[in-house]
Each structure stands twice: as C-alpha cells, then as structure tokens.
Amino acid sequence: MARYVLCWVFAGLWLVFSVVARLPTITRPATTLEGLQLGALLGFTVVHASLSIGWRGFVTYFATSYLVAFAFEATSIASGFPFGHYVHHTEGPRLLDVPVVVPMTYVTYGWFAWTLARLITPAAPAAPAAPQPGSRADRVVTPLVAAFILAGWDFGYDAIGSTVRDLYTYRDPSGFMGVPLSNFLGWLLSGWVIFQLFALVADRFSPATAKLGHRLWPCAIWALIPVLYLADLVNAPEGTVERGGREFVVADVYEASATAAILTMLLPAALAASRARVRPVAAPREPPPGNRPRETSVG
C-alpha cells in the first residue's frame, strides 16, 4: 500500500514541478526545476518498477539500461556513433565526458516506453501485470515497439534540449531543429538494445500487482508530456537561438517539439490505456481428484 501512495506522490511532484517550470514568472530555461522533474519521474520509476517486476527485476532493468546508455553515449562522443558528434553541457560529475546523470534519462523514460509497449503488444494484454513467458511478443515484438516509443519521446524533446535549453551541442547541426537524423536512429538502436537484452530475462521476475491504476499511471504521464510542450509554446518568449551558424526562432522550436510529441506520444499512450483495462483471464483450474467426473466406458 505504501508504494502505491509513493507512486501518487512522485507523479504529483512531477506534475507540480512541470507546471511551476512553465509559469510566466519563471526564467527559462528552468534548469533546476527540470532536474526536479527528472528526479520525481525517477522516483516514480523506481517504485512503479518494484511493484511491476519486484526489486530484483528493477535492479536488473536499471543496470541494463544505464550501462547500455552510458556505453552508447561514450562511443558517440568519442567517434560519432550512433548519435553523431556532440558535447554535453550538463553540469555535474562526468565519466568519459558523459555526465553521470544523463543515462538516468534512458532509465526513466525507457521504463515508461517498456511499460506502454508491454500493454500494447497483443501477447501481453495486461502487462506488466500478466506477462506471458516465452511469447514472441515478449522476446521480439515488445522491445521493437518500446524502442520506437522511446525514440518518439526523444523526437519531441531534442529540438528543445539542443537549442533553447542548451543541454548539448552537435558539431554539425542539421535535420530537425539542428538535430541530425543520426541522433534519432541512435535512440532507436540504443533503446532496442536495452529492451531486447532486458526481454531475455524479464520472464524471471514475477509481477507483484495487477491493479488497473498501476497500469494507467504511465499512460497518463506519457499523454501529459505533449500537453506540457503546448504550454511551452503558449508561453514561448520572443527571440531566436543560434546553433552552428543556424538561427532558430524560439517559438518555432517549441511548436516543432509540440507537434512531434503529439504525433508520436499520444497514440501509444491511448493504445496502452485501452489495453490496460483488459484483465488477464485466469487459466481453468483442475478440479480436485475426488471431484473429477468418472470416466464411463461404452460397450
């Protein structure tokens, strides 16, 4: 019961921090408030995952997603693969030029993508509450769907992150508001590797809950993110931002992010929510030996 309450608390904190960060009186970008938002979502992820797959399952998911994300971030900074050449401007401790907080983004939003994908894929209609061990959807389809859901979030976020919020800079800005195609392909690849590796062992962790509210929380938060981008657009300040010799109107950046998020995030959230209401059907139980009907023979 306490963990259910914590889910509500962390989800509520995320919403409060998100709304406060978009108040007209707040100087933008509100870096501290953005950090608090990520922290609240991380707290939600920890509690929600522990309810879904237990603590051992969460530790396995965390280690898989963090290490894979860190490896791809480090190789991209060093060689340009798979995201392209870029540098991070996020403050804090670093390892191999990767801020240690950055892979937490994959852990957090990756869990939402995985949860929604588990709900959407046909073989797991009530997932994560009722996974079907060994099914094709668990092992192949779900990781692919989750990778596209995660990349869909990044598609909307990176336009803001790489320009207005100045969280990272690409050596050769191009493509979508200065974000190259290689970045989004890199998110697809890294997300798929994370989810595919986790899918290989996910069957070992027994789910601990099947409550409808537990399954709907990630759907609601995912659907609210495009709404927040629309709020960014409404409150967009005047002016432009320059990246690599290219100039972008700030309002246009927010509009591009809102458009991308609406087209990539609302449908998965709606599909997952519609599947969340499907309850698992219990397998028929064998009657006790004494109550089994006797076999009769003819002739």
C-alpha positions in Angstrom: 0.0 0.0 0.0 2.8 2.4 0.9 4.4 2.0 -2.6 1.1 2.8 -4.3 1.0 6.0 -2.2 4.5 6.8 -3.3 3.6 6.4 -6.9 0.9 9.1 -6.4 3.3 11.3 -4.5 6.1 11.2 -7.2 3.6 11.6 -10.0 2.1 14.6 -8.3 5.5 16.1 -7.6 6.4 15.7 -11.3 3.2 17.5 -12.3 3.7 20.3 -9.8 7.4 20.9 -10.9 6.3 20.7 -14.6 3.6 23.3 -14.1 5.8 25.6 -11.9 8.6 25.5 -14.5 6.2 26.9 -17.1 4.8 29.8 -15.1 5.4 33.1 -16.8 7.4 34.4 -13.8 10.0 31.6 -14.1 13.1 32.5 -16.0 13.5 30.0 -18.9 15.1 27.6 -19.2 14.4 26.5 -15.6 17.3 24.0 -15.2 16.8 23.3 -11.5 13.1 22.6 -12.0 13.9 20.4 -14.9 16.2 18.4 -12.7 13.5 18.1 -10.1 11.1 16.9 -12.8 13.5 14.1 -13.8 14.1 13.3 -10.1 10.4 12.9 -9.5 10.0 10.7 -12.6 13.0 8.6 -11.5 11.4 8.1 -8.1 8.1 7.1 -9.8 10.1 4.7 -12.0 11.8 3.0 -9.0 8.5 2.5 -7.1 6.4 1.6 -10.1 9.0 -0.9 -11.4 9.3 -2.5 -8.0 5.6 -3.1 -8.0 5.7 -4.4 -11.6 8.7 -6.7 -11.5 10.0 -6.7 -8.0 13.2 -5.2 -6.7 15.4 -7.8 -8.4 13.7 -7.1 -11.6 14.2 -3.3 -11.2 17.9 -3.7 -10.4 18.3 -5.8 -13.5 16.5 -3.3 -15.6 18.4 -0.4 -14.1 21.8 -1.9 -14.7 20.9 -2.9 -18.2 19.5 0.4 -19.3 22.1 2.6 -17.5 25.2 0.6 -18.8 23.9 0.3 -22.3 23.0 4.0 -22.4 26.3 5.0 -21.0 28.2 2.9 -23.5 26.4 4.4 -26.5 26.8 7.9 -25.1 30.5 7.4 -24.6 31.1 5.9 -28.0 29.1 8.6 -29.7 31.1 11.4 -28.0 34.3 9.7 -29.0 33.5 8.5 -32.5 30.2 9.9 -33.6 28.4 6.6 -33.5 25.5 6.2 -33.1 24.1 9.6 -32.3 26.5 11.8 -34.1 29.3 14.1 -32.8 28.2 16.3 -29.9 29.2 17.5 -26.5 27.1 17.7 -23.2 26.7 20.9 -21.3 25.0 19.3 -18.3 26.8 20.2 -15.1 28.0 17.6 -12.6 30.4 14.6 -12.4 31.4 13.0 -15.7 33.0 9.8 -16.9 34.4 9.6 -20.4 32.8 13.1 -21.0 29.4 11.7 -20.2 27.6 13.4 -17.3 26.6 10.5 -15.0 23.1 11.8 -14.7 22.4 11.5 -18.5 21.9 7.7 -18.6 19.2 8.2 -15.9 17.1 9.7 -18.7 17.2 6.3 -20.5 16.3 4.5 -17.3 13.3 6.7 -16.6 11.7 7.3 -20.0 12.8 3.8 -21.0 10.7 2.3 -18.3 7.7 4.2 -19.5 8.3 3.1 -23.0 8.7 -0.5 -21.9 5.5 -0.4 -19.8 3.5 1.0 -22.6 4.9 -1.5 -25.1 4.0 -4.4 -22.8 0.5 -3.1 -22.7 0.2 -2.6 -26.4 1.7 -5.9 -27.7 -1.0 -8.5 -28.3 0.7 -11.3 -26.4 0.7 -9.3 -23.1 -2.7 -7.5 -22.9 -2.5 -6.9 -19.2 1.3 -6.4 -19.0 3.2 -5.6 -17.0 0.8 -7.3 -14.6 0.4 -10.5 -16.6 3.4 -11.2 -18.9 3.3 -14.4 -20.9 6.6 -16.1 -20.5 8.4 -17.1 -23.7 5.9 -15.5 -26.0 7.2 -14.0 -29.3 5.9 -10.5 -28.3 7.9 -10.6 -25.0 11.1 -11.6 -26.8 10.9 -9.8 -30.1 8.0 -7.5 -30.7 7.8 -5.7 -27.4 11.5 -4.5 -27.5 10.9 -3.1 -31.0 7.7 -1.3 -30.1 9.3 0.1 -26.9 12.3 1.4 -28.9 10.0 3.4 -31.2 8.0 4.7 -28.3 11.2 5.9 -26.6 12.6 7.4 -29.8 9.2 9.2 -30.2 9.7 10.9 -26.8 13.3 12.0 -27.8 12.0 13.3 -31.2 9.9 15.9 -29.3 12.4 16.6 -26.6 15.7 17.1 -28.5 14.5 20.1 -30.5 14.3 22.0 -27.2 17.2 20.3 -25.4 19.7 21.1 -28.1 18.7 24.7 -28.7 16.7 26.6 -26.1 17.9 24.7 -23.1 21.5 24.3 -24.4 21.9 20.8 -22.8 24.1 19.6 -25.7 25.6 20.9 -28.9 26.0 18.9 -32.2 29.2 19.5 -34.2 27.2 19.7 -37.4 23.7 20.9 -36.6 21.2 19.7 -39.2 17.9 18.0 -39.7 15.1 18.6 -37.2 15.8 22.0 -35.5 19.5 21.3 -35.7 19.2 17.7 -34.5 20.6 15.3 -37.1 18.9 12.1 -38.3 21.7 10.1 -36.8 20.6 11.1 -33.3 17.1 9.6 -33.7 18.4 6.5 -35.3 20.8 6.2 -32.4 17.9 6.4 -30.0 16.2 3.6 -31.9 19.3 1.5 -31.7 20.2 2.1 -28.1 16.6 1.7 -27.0 16.2 -1.6 -28.9 19.4 -3.0 -27.4 18.3 -2.1 -23.9 14.8 -3.6 -24.3 16.0 -6.6 -26.2 18.5 -7.5 -23.5 16.0 -7.0 -20.7 13.4 -9.0 -22.6 15.7 -12.0 -22.5 15.5 -12.2 -18.7 12.2 -10.3 -17.9 10.3 -13.6 -17.6 12.3 -14.4 -14.4 10.7 -11.7 -12.5 7.2 -12.3 -11.2 4.8 -9.4 -11.3 3.6 -8.2 -8.0 0.4 -6.3 -8.9 -2.5 -6.3 -11.4 -4.4 -3.1 -10.3 -5.8 -1.0 -13.1 -4.5 2.3 -11.6 -1.0 0.9 -11.6 -1.2 0.2 -15.3 -2.8 3.5 -16.1 -0.2 5.8 -14.4 2.5 5.6 -17.1 -0.2 6.1 -19.8 -1.4 9.3 -18.1 2.1 10.7 -17.6 3.1 9.9 -21.2 0.0 11.7 -22.6 0.6 14.7 -20.4 4.1 15.4 -21.9 2.7 16.7 -25.2 0.4 19.0 -23.2 3.4 20.4 -21.4 5.0 21.2 -24.7 1.9 23.0 -25.8 2.2 25.1 -22.6 5.8 25.8 -23.6 4.5 27.1 -27.0 1.9 29.3 -25.4 4.5 30.9 -23.1 7.3 30.9 -25.6 9.5 34.0 -25.2 10.4 36.2 -28.2 13.8 36.0 -29.8 16.0 33.5 -31.6 18.7 31.0 -30.7 21.8 30.2 -32.8 23.4 26.9 -33.3 26.3 26.2 -35.7 25.6 29.2 -37.8 21.9 28.4 -38.0 19.3 30.6 -36.3 16.0 29.3 -34.9 13.0 31.2 -33.7 12.4 30.1 -30.1 8.6 29.9 -30.7 9.2 27.7 -33.7 11.3 25.3 -31.7 8.6 24.9 -29.1 6.0 24.4 -31.8 8.1 21.8 -33.5 8.5 19.9 -30.2 4.8 20.1 -29.5 3.9 18.8 -33.0 6.4 16.0 -32.8 5.2 14.9 -29.3 1.5 15.0 -30.3 2.2 12.8 -33.3 4.4 10.3 -31.6 3.3 10.1 -27.9 -0.5 10.4 -27.7 -1.3 7.3 -29.8 0.9 4.9 -27.8 -0.5 6.4 -24.5 -4.1 5.9 -25.7 -3.5 2.4 -27.1 -1.8 1.3 -23.9 -4.6 2.8 -21.7 -7.2 0.9 -23.8 -5.3 -2.3 -23.3 -4.7 -1.6 -19.6 -8.4 -2.2 -18.9 -8.2 -5.8 -20.3 -7.8 -8.0 -17.3 -5.9 -11.3 -17.6 -8.1 -14.4 -17.9 -7.2 -17.0 -15.3 -6.4 -20.4 -16.6 -9.0 -23.0 -15.8 -8.1 -24.9 -12.6 -8.1 -28.6 -12.4 -10.8 -30.0 -10.1 -9.6 -31.9 -7.0 -9.1 -35.6 -7.8 -12.1 -36.6 -5.6 -14.4 -34.3 -7.5 -13.4 -35.3 -11.0 -16.2 -37.0 -13.0 -15.7 -40.7 -13.5 -15.0 -41.9 -17.0 -17.6 -44.2 -18.4 -17.0 -46.8 -21.0 -19.4 -47.8 -23.7 -19.7 -51.4 -24.9 
